[in-house]
Amino acid sequence: KLVIINGMLPKQPIAITGNATVCKSQDSVAYNVPAETGVTSYTWSVPTGSTIISGQGTNSIYVKFGTNSGDISVTANRGNISSIPTYLLVMAESAPQQPSQIMGNASISAFNRLAQYSVNSVNGAISYTWTVPQGTIITGQGTNQIIVAFANFTGKVNVSVVAQGNCGTSFETVLPVSSSTNISESYLDNSFSVYPNPTSGIFNIELSKPENSFISVFDV
């Protein structure tokens, strides 16, 4: 049975102001509603596992979130009579998942030191940070795909990537990359000449076996 004192219920609070997306375990997140004339207090509730740090009873609270998403609600009270609740659904997010296996060359030739690496897009990632020892990232830093120019090196280096989101950084994914110094017989058997050399304009390349050749030109 609904009992109305003084002829009317307190006015339902208008929309709750505050973040609808937070990080898990985020602290001191503010929420509020405009204060209404005649309201003596406000009653707030927060998602399971979250805590109201301060402000219960007023029109503004600070919340320490746990790991659960859920509704924040508030009612306006006049004495023992409460308004209809107002709700705000809040999603608690985690750091992005670790990127998938890095796709790309695991062995770098002494005669072609350009390589491309990529990972599948990670849900919730807003950027990617790649680390390439003994290499220069030509394009793609910040994305899930890069092109690298390697310097001369021996042994192995680790190409690595992490995904970054609003709620932190993922674990690192690593691909060991080795430097290959093997020269195939077909390469040795394919003589070439370049002329004029040096030049700042047009030049010619003659190959003994052009059908088995790959040419890369770099502006250094």
Rosetta blueprint (number, residue, H / E / L):
1 K L
2 L L
3 V L
4 I L
5 I L
6 N L
7 G L
8 M L
9 L L
10 P L
11 K L
12 Q L
13 P L
14 I L
15 A L
16 I L
17 T E
18 G L
19 N L
20 A L
21 T E
22 V E
23 C E
24 K L
25 S L
26 Q L
27 D L
28 S L
29 V E
30 A E
31 Y E
32 N E
33 V L
34 P L
35 A L
36 E L
37 T L
38 G L
39 V L
40 T L
41 S E
42 Y E
43 T E
44 W E
45 S E
46 V L
47 P L
48 T L
49 G L
50 S L
51 T E
52 I E
53 I E
54 S E
55 G L
56 Q L
57 G E
58 T L
59 N L
60 S E
61 I E
62 Y E
63 V E
64 K E
65 F L
66 G L
67 T L
68 N L
69 S L
70 G E
71 D E
72 I E
73 S E
74 V E
75 T E
76 A E
77 N E
78 R E
79 G L
80 N L
81 I E
82 S E
83 S L
84 I L
85 P L
86 T E
87 Y E
88 L E
89 L E
90 V E
91 M E
92 A E
93 E E
94 S L
95 A L
96 P L
97 Q L
98 Q L
99 P L
100 S L
101 Q L
102 I L
103 M E
104 G E
105 N L
106 A L
107 S E
108 I E
109 S E
110 A L
111 F L
112 N E
113 R L
114 L E
115 A E
116 Q E
117 Y E
118 S E
119 V L
120 N L
121 S L
122 V L
123 N L
124 G L
125 A L
126 I L
127 S E
128 Y E
129 T E
130 W E
131 T E
132 V L
133 P L
134 Q L
135 G E
136 T E
137 I E
138 I E
139 T E
140 G L
141 Q L
142 G E
143 T L
144 N L
145 Q E
146 I E
147 I E
148 V E
149 A E
150 F E
151 A L
152 N L
153 F L
154 T L
155 G L
156 K E
157 V E
158 N E
159 V E
160 S E
161 V E
162 V E
163 A E
164 Q E
165 G E
166 N L
167 C L
168 G E
169 T E
170 S L
171 F L
172 E L
173 T E
174 V E
175 L E
176 P E
177 V E
178 S E
179 S E
180 S E
181 T L
182 N L
183 I L
184 S L
185 E H
186 S H
187 Y H
188 L H
189 D L
190 N L
191 S L
192 F E
193 S E
194 V E
195 Y E
196 P L
197 N L
198 P L
199 T L
200 S L
201 G L
202 I L
203 F L
204 N E
205 I E
206 E E
207 L E
208 S L
209 K L
210 P H
211 E H
212 N H
213 S L
214 F L
215 I L
216 S L
217 V L
218 F L
219 D L
220 V L
